[in-house]
């Protein structure tokens, strides 16, 4: 959705890469949901470089396969984090105390 609306519709080269990348990173910064601003900012900033790279690649080649692979990496990282916080009860409290 972000790529189709952003990269294909916006006419400014930098804006059409950065706007979808921003929303991709923002969307993934709330999973798992921890109501801690520092944690959300950390998640956002950790995903932003990858999303910029993926959006640039799509801008240049118009090939969605790397985007799907990148999204799978993001989903895998999220699943591992959720599994770790579920399996080790003290990890959630440790993450909240960061």
Biopython code that builds the backbone (N, CA, C, O; Angstrom):
import numpy as np
from Bio.PDB.StructureBuilder import StructureBuilder

atoms = [
    (1, "UNK", "N", (0.815, -1.186, 0.000)),
    (1, "UNK", "CA", (0.000, 0.000, 0.000)),
    (1, "UNK", "C", (0.860, 1.252, 0.000)),
    (1, "UNK", "O", (0.657, 2.151, -0.815)),
    (2, "UNK", "N", (1.836, 1.310, 0.928)),
    (2, "UNK", "CA", (2.682, 2.504, 1.007)),
    (2, "UNK", "C", (3.489, 2.685, -0.270)),
    (2, "UNK", "O", (3.649, 3.806, -0.752)),
    (3, "UNK", "N", (3.992, 1.600, -0.812)),
    (3, "UNK", "CA", (4.786, 1.709, -2.029)),
    (3, "UNK", "C", (3.928, 2.119, -3.216)),
    (3, "UNK", "O", (4.318, 2.989, -3.995)),
    (4, "UNK", "N", (2.774, 1.503, -3.357)),
    (4, "UNK", "CA", (1.900, 1.825, -4.478)),
    (4, "UNK", "C", (1.426, 3.261, -4.443)),
    (4, "UNK", "O", (1.394, 3.936, -5.472)),
    (5, "UNK", "N", (1.056, 3.733, -3.256)),
    (5, "UNK", "CA", (0.566, 5.113, -3.138)),
    (5, "UNK", "C", (1.708, 6.115, -3.085)),
    (5, "UNK", "O", (1.600, 7.203, -3.650)),
    (6, "UNK", "N", (2.786, 5.769, -2.423)),
    (6, "UNK", "CA", (3.884, 6.715, -2.257)),
    (6, "UNK", "C", (4.834, 6.763, -3.434)),
    (6, "UNK", "O", (4.969, 7.791, -4.097)),
    (7, "UNK", "N", (5.492, 5.644, -3.689)),
    (7, "UNK", "CA", (6.520, 5.608, -4.720)),
    (7, "UNK", "C", (5.926, 5.809, -6.115)),
    (7, "UNK", "O", (6.562, 6.422, -6.972)),
    (8, "UNK", "N", (4.748, 5.315, -6.343)),
    (8, "UNK", "CA", (4.173, 5.432, -7.676)),
    (8, "UNK", "C", (3.391, 6.730, -7.905)),
    (8, "UNK", "O", (3.125, 7.080, -9.055)),
    (9, "UNK", "N", (3.017, 7.452, -6.845)),
    (9, "UNK", "CA", (2.166, 8.622, -7.008)),
    (9, "UNK", "C", (2.859, 9.949, -6.741)),
    (9, "UNK", "O", (2.578, 10.936, -7.422)),
    (10, "UNK", "N", (3.766, 9.996, -5.758)),
    (10, "UNK", "CA", (4.441, 11.252, -5.415)),
    (10, "UNK", "C", (5.491, 11.545, -6.478)),
    (10, "UNK", "O", (6.186, 10.638, -6.936)),
    (11, "UNK", "N", (5.605, 12.799, -6.866)),
    (11, "UNK", "CA", (6.484, 13.145, -7.989)),
    (11, "UNK", "C", (7.894, 13.550, -7.565)),
    (11, "UNK", "O", (8.800, 13.528, -8.398)),
    (12, "UNK", "N", (8.115, 13.919, -6.303)),
    (12, "UNK", "CA", (9.446, 14.285, -5.839)),
    (12, "UNK", "C", (10.205, 13.016, -5.460)),
    (12, "UNK", "O", (9.702, 12.196, -4.692)),
    (13, "UNK", "N", (11.431, 12.850, -6.003)),
    (13, "UNK", "CA", (12.196, 11.616, -5.828)),
    (13, "UNK", "C", (12.422, 11.279, -4.358)),
    (13, "UNK", "O", (12.194, 10.143, -3.945)),
    (14, "UNK", "N", (12.866, 12.247, -3.568)),
    (14, "UNK", "CA", (13.191, 11.981, -2.167)),
    (14, "UNK", "C", (11.931, 11.769, -1.330)),
    (14, "UNK", "O", (11.908, 10.922, -0.437)),
    (15, "UNK", "N", (10.907, 12.525, -1.617)),
    (15, "UNK", "CA", (9.657, 12.394, -0.872)),
    (15, "UNK", "C", (8.994, 11.051, -1.151)),
    (15, "UNK", "O", (8.445, 10.428, -0.242)),
    (16, "UNK", "N", (9.039, 10.606, -2.390)),
    (16, "UNK", "CA", (8.390, 9.341, -2.716)),
    (16, "UNK", "C", (9.117, 8.138, -2.128)),
    (16, "UNK", "O", (8.552, 7.045, -2.080)),
    (17, "UNK", "N", (10.338, 8.313, -1.686)),
    (17, "UNK", "CA", (11.065, 7.244, -0.984)),
    (17, "UNK", "C", (10.880, 7.377, 0.526)),
    (17, "UNK", "O", (10.632, 6.385, 1.212)),
    (18, "UNK", "N", (11.001, 8.601, 1.044)),
    (18, "UNK", "CA", (10.981, 8.801, 2.490)),
    (18, "UNK", "C", (9.597, 8.679, 3.118)),
    (18, "UNK", "O", (9.479, 8.195, 4.243)),
    (19, "UNK", "N", (8.560, 9.100, 2.426)),
    (19, "UNK", "CA", (7.209, 9.025, 3.013)),
    (19, "UNK", "C", (6.776, 7.569, 3.222)),
    (19, "UNK", "O", (6.356, 7.228, 4.328)),
    (20, "UNK", "N", (6.859, 6.701, 2.217)),
    (20, "UNK", "CA", (6.497, 5.302, 2.487)),
    (20, "UNK", "C", (7.417, 4.648, 3.521)),
    (20, "UNK", "O", (6.959, 3.855, 4.343)),
    (21, "UNK", "N", (8.712, 4.978, 3.483)),
    (21, "UNK", "CA", (9.652, 4.408, 4.456)),
    (21, "UNK", "C", (9.275, 4.833, 5.870)),
    (21, "UNK", "O", (9.323, 4.023, 6.796)),
    (22, "UNK", "N", (8.903, 6.093, 6.042)),
    (22, "UNK", "CA", (8.483, 6.595, 7.346)),
    (22, "UNK", "C", (7.290, 5.800, 7.870)),
    (22, "UNK", "O", (7.289, 5.368, 9.023)),
    (23, "UNK", "N", (6.279, 5.607, 7.030)),
    (23, "UNK", "CA", (5.075, 4.910, 7.481)),
    (23, "UNK", "C", (5.310, 3.415, 7.686)),
    (23, "UNK", "O", (4.706, 2.816, 8.575)),
    (24, "UNK", "N", (6.178, 2.805, 6.878)),
    (24, "UNK", "CA", (6.541, 1.399, 7.115)),
    (24, "UNK", "C", (7.177, 1.264, 8.506)),
    (24, "UNK", "O", (6.785, 0.404, 9.295)),
    (25, "UNK", "N", (8.161, 2.123, 8.794)),
    (25, "UNK", "CA", (8.847, 2.062, 10.087)),
    (25, "UNK", "C", (7.895, 2.392, 11.232)),
    (25, "UNK", "O", (7.938, 1.745, 12.279)),
    (26, "UNK", "N", (7.039, 3.387, 11.045)),
    (26, "UNK", "CA", (6.092, 3.766, 12.088)),
    (26, "UNK", "C", (5.125, 2.628, 12.396)),
    (26, "UNK", "O", (4.826, 2.355, 13.559)),
    (27, "UNK", "N", (4.649, 1.981, 11.370)),
    (27, "UNK", "CA", (3.708, 0.874, 11.554)),
    (27, "UNK", "C", (4.329, -0.242, 12.388)),
    (27, "UNK", "O", (3.646, -0.848, 13.214)),
    (28, "UNK", "N", (5.599, -0.516, 12.185)),
    (28, "UNK", "CA", (6.241, -1.627, 12.875)),
    (28, "UNK", "C", (6.851, -1.234, 14.212)),
    (28, "UNK", "O", (7.379, -2.092, 14.921)),
    (29, "UNK", "N", (6.789, 0.036, 14.569)),
    (29, "UNK", "CA", (7.387, 0.459, 15.836)),
    (29, "UNK", "C", (6.478, 0.197, 17.034)),
    (29, "UNK", "O", (6.914, 0.357, 18.174)),
    (30, "UNK", "N", (5.241, -0.198, 16.807)),
    (30, "UNK", "CA", (4.302, -0.435, 17.897)),
    (30, "UNK", "C", (4.069, -1.920, 18.175)),
    (30, "UNK", "O", (3.163, -2.269, 18.931)),
    (31, "UNK", "N", (4.863, -2.786, 17.583)),
    (31, "UNK", "CA", (4.691, -4.215, 17.779)),
    (31, "UNK", "C", (5.961, -4.765, 18.412)),
    (31, "UNK", "O", (7.013, -4.617, 17.789)),
    (32, "UNK", "N", (5.968, -5.363, 19.549)),
    (32, "UNK", "CA", (4.871, -5.517, 20.490)),
    (32, "UNK", "C", (4.544, -4.183, 21.153)),
    (32, "UNK", "O", (5.399, -3.304, 21.264)),
    (33, "UNK", "N", (3.330, -4.051, 21.578)),
    (33, "UNK", "CA", (2.882, -2.793, 22.150)),
    (33, "UNK", "C", (3.400, -2.637, 23.568)),
    (33, "UNK", "O", (2.991, -3.349, 24.486)),
    (34, "UNK", "N", (4.299, -1.701, 23.719)),
    (34, "UNK", "CA", (4.796, -1.276, 25.027)),
    (34, "UNK", "C", (4.601, 0.234, 25.073)),
    (34, "UNK", "O", (5.102, 0.953, 24.209)),
    (35, "UNK", "N", (3.895, 0.702, 26.051)),
    (35, "UNK", "CA", (3.622, 2.132, 26.127)),
    (35, "UNK", "C", (4.796, 2.854, 26.769)),
    (35, "UNK", "O", (4.698, 3.390, 27.872)),
    (36, "UNK", "N", (5.898, 2.852, 26.052)),
    (36, "UNK", "CA", (7.130, 3.494, 26.495)),
    (36, "UNK", "C", (7.684, 4.263, 25.303)),
    (36, "UNK", "O", (8.060, 3.665, 24.295)),
    (37, "UNK", "N", (7.736, 5.578, 25.414)),
    (37, "UNK", "CA", (8.146, 6.414, 24.283)),
    (37, "UNK", "C", (9.560, 6.086, 23.811)),
    (37, "UNK", "O", (9.819, 6.060, 22.608)),
    (38, "UNK", "N", (10.471, 5.838, 24.740)),
    (38, "UNK", "CA", (11.849, 5.515, 24.339)),
    (38, "UNK", "C", (11.908, 4.226, 23.533)),
    (38, "UNK", "O", (12.655, 4.126, 22.559)),
    (39, "UNK", "N", (11.118, 3.242, 23.943)),
    (39, "UNK", "CA", (11.104, 1.963, 23.234)),
    (39, "UNK", "C", (10.504, 2.126, 21.839)),
    (39, "UNK", "O", (11.028, 1.569, 20.874)),
    (40, "UNK", "N", (9.426, 2.873, 21.724)),
    (40, "UNK", "CA", (8.785, 3.093, 20.429)),
    (40, "UNK", "C", (9.726, 3.850, 19.496)),
    (40, "UNK", "O", (9.832, 3.514, 18.316)),
    (41, "UNK", "N", (10.404, 4.860, 20.012)),
    (41, "UNK", "CA", (11.370, 5.614, 19.195)),
    (41, "UNK", "C", (12.520, 4.704, 18.767)),
    (41, "UNK", "O", (12.976, 4.767, 17.625)),
    (42, "UNK", "N", (12.988, 3.856, 19.690)),
    (42, "UNK", "CA", (14.047, 2.909, 19.353)),
    (42, "UNK", "C", (13.613, 1.987, 18.219)),
    (42, "UNK", "O", (14.359, 1.781, 17.262)),
    (43, "UNK", "N", (12.407, 1.432, 18.326)),
    (43, "UNK", "CA", (11.903, 0.546, 17.274)),
    (43, "UNK", "C", (11.784, 1.284, 15.948)),
    (43, "UNK", "O", (12.160, 0.757, 14.901)),
    (44, "UNK", "N", (11.260, 2.503, 15.994)),
    (44, "UNK", "CA", (11.101, 3.293, 14.776)),
    (44, "UNK", "C", (12.455, 3.545, 14.120)),
    (44, "UNK", "O", (12.616, 3.326, 12.920)),
    (45, "UNK", "N", (13.419, 4.000, 14.899)),
    (45, "UNK", "CA", (14.745, 4.306, 14.343)),
    (45, "UNK", "C", (15.487, 3.050, 13.892)),
    (45, "UNK", "O", (16.305, 3.112, 12.975)),
    (46, "UNK", "N", (15.208, 1.916, 14.527)),
    (46, "UNK", "CA", (15.889, 0.690, 14.098)),
    (46, "UNK", "C", (15.316, 0.155, 12.785)),
    (46, "UNK", "O", (16.035, -0.493, 12.025)),
    (47, "UNK", "N", (14.053, 0.409, 12.508)),
    (47, "UNK", "CA", (13.452, -0.047, 11.250)),
    (47, "UNK", "C", (13.631, 0.946, 10.116)),
    (47, "UNK", "O", (13.583, 0.553, 8.950)),
    (48, "UNK", "N", (13.834, 2.207, 10.420)),
    (48, "UNK", "CA", (13.873, 3.238, 9.379)),
    (48, "UNK", "C", (14.950, 3.009, 8.316)),
    (48, "UNK", "O", (14.639, 3.138, 7.132)),
    (49, "UNK", "N", (16.196, 2.680, 8.665)),
    (49, "UNK", "CA", (17.191, 2.460, 7.598)),
    (49, "UNK", "C", (16.797, 1.349, 6.620)),
    (49, "UNK", "O", (16.952, 1.502, 5.408)),
    (50, "UNK", "N", (16.292, 0.241, 7.143)),
    (50, "UNK", "CA", (15.881, -0.854, 6.262)),
    (50, "UNK", "C", (14.729, -0.433, 5.363)),
    (50, "UNK", "O", (14.722, -0.760, 4.176)),
    (51, "UNK", "N", (13.763, 0.280, 5.904)),
    (51, "UNK", "CA", (12.623, 0.688, 5.090)),
    (51, "UNK", "C", (13.028, 1.696, 4.021)),
    (51, "UNK", "O", (12.472, 1.684, 2.923)),
    (52, "UNK", "N", (13.983, 2.565, 4.321)),
    (52, "UNK", "CA", (14.479, 3.496, 3.297)),
    (52, "UNK", "C", (15.155, 2.713, 2.173)),
    (52, "UNK", "O", (14.932, 2.996, 0.996)),
    (53, "UNK", "N", (15.975, 1.734, 2.533)),
    (53, "UNK", "CA", (16.647, 0.915, 1.523)),
    (53, "UNK", "C", (15.633, 0.161, 0.664)),
    (53, "UNK", "O", (15.763, 0.111, -0.559)),
    (54, "UNK", "N", (14.624, -0.425, 1.308)),
    (54, "UNK", "CA", (13.618, -1.167, 0.556)),
    (54, "UNK", "C", (12.824, -0.252, -0.372)),
    (54, "UNK", "O", (12.553, -0.619, -1.516)),
    (55, "UNK", "N", (12.453, 0.921, 0.099)),
    (55, "UNK", "CA", (11.695, 1.852, -0.740)),
    (55, "UNK", "C", (12.551, 2.383, -1.887)),
    (55, "UNK", "O", (12.054, 2.562, -2.999)),
    (56, "UNK", "N", (13.832, 2.635, -1.626)),
    (56, "UNK", "CA", (14.719, 3.082, -2.702)),
    (56, "UNK", "C", (14.864, 1.992, -3.765)),
    (56, "UNK", "O", (14.827, 2.271, -4.963)),
    (57, "UNK", "N", (15.027, 0.760, -3.316)),
    (57, "UNK", "CA", (15.161, -0.346, -4.262)),
    (57, "UNK", "C", (13.909, -0.467, -5.122)),
    (57, "UNK", "O", (13.999, -0.664, -6.333)),
    (58, "UNK", "N", (12.751, -0.348, -4.498)),
    (58, "UNK", "CA", (11.513, -0.422, -5.270)),
    (58, "UNK", "C", (11.394, 0.759, -6.234)),
    (58, "UNK", "O", (10.923, 0.599, -7.360)),
    (59, "UNK", "N", (11.818, 1.936, -5.791)),
    (59, "UNK", "CA", (11.800, 3.120, -6.652)),
    (59, "UNK", "C", (12.661, 2.899, -7.893)),
    (59, "UNK", "O", (12.274, 3.248, -9.008)),
    (60, "UNK", "N", (13.832, 2.312, -7.675)),
    (60, "UNK", "CA", (14.781, 2.140, -8.768)),
    (60, "UNK", "C", (14.410, 0.986, -9.708)),
    (60, "UNK", "O", (14.516, 1.127, -10.926)),
    (61, "UNK", "N", (13.977, -0.152, -9.153)),
    (61, "UNK", "CA", (13.765, -1.352, -9.971)),
    (61, "UNK", "C", (12.306, -1.759, -10.155)),
    (61, "UNK", "O", (11.997, -2.559, -11.039)),
    (62, "UNK", "N", (11.409, -1.223, -9.337)),
    (62, "UNK", "CA", (9.980, -1.560, -9.382)),
    (62, "UNK", "C", (9.742, -3.069, -9.247)),
    (62, "UNK", "O", (8.843, -3.629, -9.875)),
    (63, "UNK", "N", (10.562, -3.705, -8.420)),
    (63, "UNK", "CA", (10.458, -5.137, -8.177)),
    (63, "UNK", "C", (10.014, -5.349, -6.726)),
    (63, "UNK", "O", (10.768, -5.015, -5.812)),
    (64, "UNK", "N", (8.828, -5.886, -6.488)),
    (64, "UNK", "CA", (8.350, -6.027, -5.109)),
    (64, "UNK", "C", (8.944, -7.214, -4.335)),
    (64, "UNK", "O", (8.742, -7.302, -3.124)),
    (65, "UNK", "N", (9.659, -8.115, -4.985)),
    (65, "UNK", "CA", (10.196, -9.287, -4.295)),
    (65, "UNK", "C", (11.127, -8.923, -3.132)),
    (65, "UNK", "O", (10.969, -9.491, -2.052)),
    (66, "UNK", "N", (12.092, -8.004, -3.297)),
    (66, "UNK", "CA", (12.930, -7.644, -2.142)),
    (66, "UNK", "C", (12.129, -7.004, -1.007)),
    (66, "UNK", "O", (12.483, -7.138, 0.164)),
    (67, "UNK", "N", (11.056, -6.314, -1.360)),
    (67, "UNK", "CA", (10.210, -5.714, -0.332)),
    (67, "UNK", "C", (9.552, -6.824, 0.492)),
    (67, "UNK", "O", (9.489, -6.748, 1.719)),
    (68, "UNK", "N", (9.076, -7.831, -0.187)),
    (68, "UNK", "CA", (8.446, -8.950, 0.527)),
    (68, "UNK", "C", (9.471, -9.672, 1.396)),
    (68, "UNK", "O", (9.155, -10.065, 2.519)),
    (69, "UNK", "N", (10.685, -9.852, 0.898)),
    (69, "UNK", "CA", (11.740, -10.501, 1.686)),
    (69, "UNK", "C", (12.115, -9.633, 2.883)),
    (69, "UNK", "O", (12.287, -10.144, 3.989)),
    (70, "UNK", "N", (12.240, -8.333, 2.671)),
    (70, "UNK", "CA", (12.544, -7.413, 3.773)),
    (70, "UNK", "C", (11.444, -7.408, 4.820)),
    (70, "UNK", "O", (11.717, -7.358, 6.019)),
    (71, "UNK", "N", (10.221, -7.459, 4.370)),
    (71, "UNK", "CA", (9.100, -7.497, 5.306)),
    (71, "UNK", "C", (9.111, -8.796, 6.099)),
    (71, "UNK", "O", (8.764, -8.807, 7.280)),
    (72, "UNK", "N", (9.503, -9.880, 5.465)),
    (72, "UNK", "CA", (9.613, -11.153, 6.177)),
    (72, "UNK", "C", (10.683, -11.060, 7.271)),
    (72, "UNK", "O", (10.506, -11.614, 8.355)),
    (73, "UNK", "N", (11.789, -10.364, 6.991)),
    (73, "UNK", "CA", (12.844, -10.174, 7.998)),
    (73, "UNK", "C", (12.301, -9.365, 9.172)),
    (73, "UNK", "O", (12.536, -9.708, 10.330)),
    (74, "UNK", "N", (11.573, -8.289, 8.869)),
    (74, "UNK", "CA", (10.981, -7.469, 9.923)),
    (74, "UNK", "C", (9.998, -8.298, 10.753)),
    (74, "UNK", "O", (10.002, -8.222, 11.982)),
    (75, "UNK", "N", (9.161, -9.083, 10.085)),
    (75, "UNK", "CA", (8.193, -9.918, 10.802)),
    (75, "UNK", "C", (8.892, -10.974, 11.646)),
    (75, "UNK", "O", (8.452, -11.264, 12.759)),
    (76, "UNK", "N", (9.959, -11.546, 11.141)),
    (76, "UNK", "CA", (10.707, -12.542, 11.901)),
    (76, "UNK", "C", (11.321, -11.922, 13.154)),
    (76, "UNK", "O", (11.259, -12.512, 14.232)),
    (77, "UNK", "N", (11.907, -10.745, 13.019)),
    (77, "UNK", "CA", (12.488, -10.060, 14.179)),
    (77, "UNK", "C", (11.421, -9.765, 15.221)),
    (77, "UNK", "O", (11.659, -9.919, 16.419)),
    (78, "UNK", "N", (10.265, -9.349, 14.775)),
    (78, "UNK", "CA", (9.158, -9.062, 15.691)),
    (78, "UNK", "C", (8.682, -10.331, 16.380)),
    (78, "UNK", "O", (8.439, -10.327, 17.587)),
    (79, "UNK", "N", (8.547, -11.420, 15.624)),
    (79, "UNK", "CA", (8.100, -12.684, 16.204)),
    (79, "UNK", "C", (9.095, -13.205, 17.232)),
    (79, "UNK", "O", (8.691, -13.720, 18.275)),
    (80, "UNK", "N", (10.382, -13.079, 16.956)),
    (80, "UNK", "CA", (11.411, -13.530, 17.906)),
    (80, "UNK", "C", (11.328, -12.705, 19.183)),
    (80, "UNK", "O", (11.452, -13.243, 20.283)),
    (81, "UNK", "N", (11.120, -11.413, 19.040)),
    (81, "UNK", "CA", (11.023, -10.558, 20.219)),
    (81, "UNK", "C", (9.779, -10.906, 21.049)),
    (81, "UNK", "O", (9.852, -10.969, 22.276)),
    (82, "UNK", "N", (8.667, -11.127, 20.400)),
    (82, "UNK", "CA", (7.449, -11.496, 21.120)),
    (82, "UNK", "C", (7.628, -12.859, 21.793)),
    (82, "UNK", "O", (7.209, -13.047, 22.936)),
    (83, "UNK", "N", (8.244, -13.800, 21.094)),
    (83, "UNK", "CA", (8.502, -15.120, 21.673)),
    (83, "UNK", "C", (9.428, -15.009, 22.882)),
    (83, "UNK", "O", (9.196, -15.654, 23.905)),
    (84, "UNK", "N", (10.466, -14.202, 22.768)),
    (84, "UNK", "CA", (11.417, -14.043, 23.877)),
    (84, "UNK", "C", (10.750, -13.408, 25.090)),
    (84, "UNK", "O", (10.985, -13.834, 26.220)),
    (85, "UNK", "N", (9.919, -12.392, 24.863)),
    (85, "UNK", "CA", (9.258, -11.754, 26.013)),
    (85, "UNK", "C", (8.191, -12.659, 26.609)),
    (85, "UNK", "O", (7.863, -12.521, 27.788)),
    (86, "UNK", "N", (7.648, -13.570, 25.833)),
    (86, "UNK", "CA", (6.661, -14.510, 26.358)),
    (86, "UNK", "C", (7.327, -15.673, 27.089)),
    (86, "UNK", "O", (6.802, -16.151, 28.094)),
    (87, "UNK", "N", (8.457, -16.125, 26.604)),
    (87, "UNK", "CA", (9.131, -17.293, 27.174)),
    (87, "UNK", "C", (9.886, -16.963, 28.460)),
    (87, "UNK", "O", (9.964, -17.788, 29.370)),
    (88, "UNK", "N", (10.436, -15.762, 28.528)),
    (88, "UNK", "CA", (11.225, -15.366, 29.700)),
    (88, "UNK", "C", (10.458, -14.257, 30.418)),
    (88, "UNK", "O", (10.466, -13.114, 29.962)),
    (89, "UNK", "N", (9.800, -14.572, 31.524)),
    (89, "UNK", "CA", (8.935, -13.589, 32.171)),
    (89, "UNK", "C", (9.633, -12.289, 32.570)),
    (89, "UNK", "O", (9.011, -11.229, 32.505)),
    (90, "UNK", "N", (10.872, -12.333, 32.970)),
    (90, "UNK", "CA", (11.569, -11.126, 33.410)),
    (90, "UNK", "C", (12.028, -10.226, 32.279)),
    (90, "UNK", "O", (12.393, -9.076, 32.524)),
    (91, "UNK", "N", (12.021, -10.714, 31.049)),
    (91, "UNK", "CA", (12.518, -9.921, 29.937)),
    (91, "UNK", "C", (11.627, -8.706, 29.670)),
    (91, "UNK", "O", (12.129, -7.633, 29.333)),
    (92, "UNK", "N", (10.330, -8.863, 29.815)),
    (92, "UNK", "CA", (9.411, -7.741, 29.586)),
    (92, "UNK", "C", (9.706, -6.617, 30.572)),
    (92, "UNK", "O", (9.764, -5.450, 30.183)),
    (93, "UNK", "N", (9.889, -6.955, 31.835)),
    (93, "UNK", "CA", (10.198, -5.932, 32.832)),
    (93, "UNK", "C", (11.545, -5.289, 32.549)),
    (93, "UNK", "O", (11.718, -4.085, 32.742)),
    (94, "UNK", "N", (12.493, -6.088, 32.092)),
    (94, "UNK", "CA", (13.814, -5.548, 31.757)),
    (94, "UNK", "C", (13.713, -4.575, 30.594)),
    (94, "UNK", "O", (14.375, -3.536, 30.592)),
    (95, "UNK", "N", (12.877, -4.909, 29.592)),
    (95, "UNK", "CA", (12.691, -4.016, 28.445)),
    (95, "UNK", "C", (12.009, -2.722, 28.881)),
    (95, "UNK", "O", (12.329, -1.650, 28.368)),
    (96, "UNK", "N", (11.083, -2.814, 29.809)),
    (96, "UNK", "CA", (10.396, -1.612, 30.291)),
    (96, "UNK", "C", (11.325, -0.723, 31.092)),
    (96, "UNK", "O", (11.115, 0.488, 31.165)),
    (97, "UNK", "N", (12.344, -1.304, 31.692)),
    (97, "UNK", "CA", (13.275, -0.534, 32.513)),
    (97, "UNK", "C", (14.435, 0.062, 31.736)),
    (97, "UNK", "O", (15.308, 0.692, 32.333)),
    (98, "UNK", "N", (14.470, -0.119, 30.430)),
    (98, "UNK", "CA", (15.592, 0.390, 29.623)),
    (98, "UNK", "C", (15.610, 1.878, 29.605)),
    (98, "UNK", "O", (16.482, 2.477, 28.977)),
]
sb = StructureBuilder()
sb.init_structure("model")
sb.init_model(0)
sb.init_chain("A")
sb.init_seg("    ")
for serial, (resi, resn, name, xyz) in enumerate(atoms, 1):
    if name == "N":
        sb.init_residue(resn, " ", resi, " ")
    sb.init_atom(name, np.array(xyz, "f"), 0.0, 1.0, " ", f" {name:<3s}", serial, name[0])
structure = sb.get_structure()
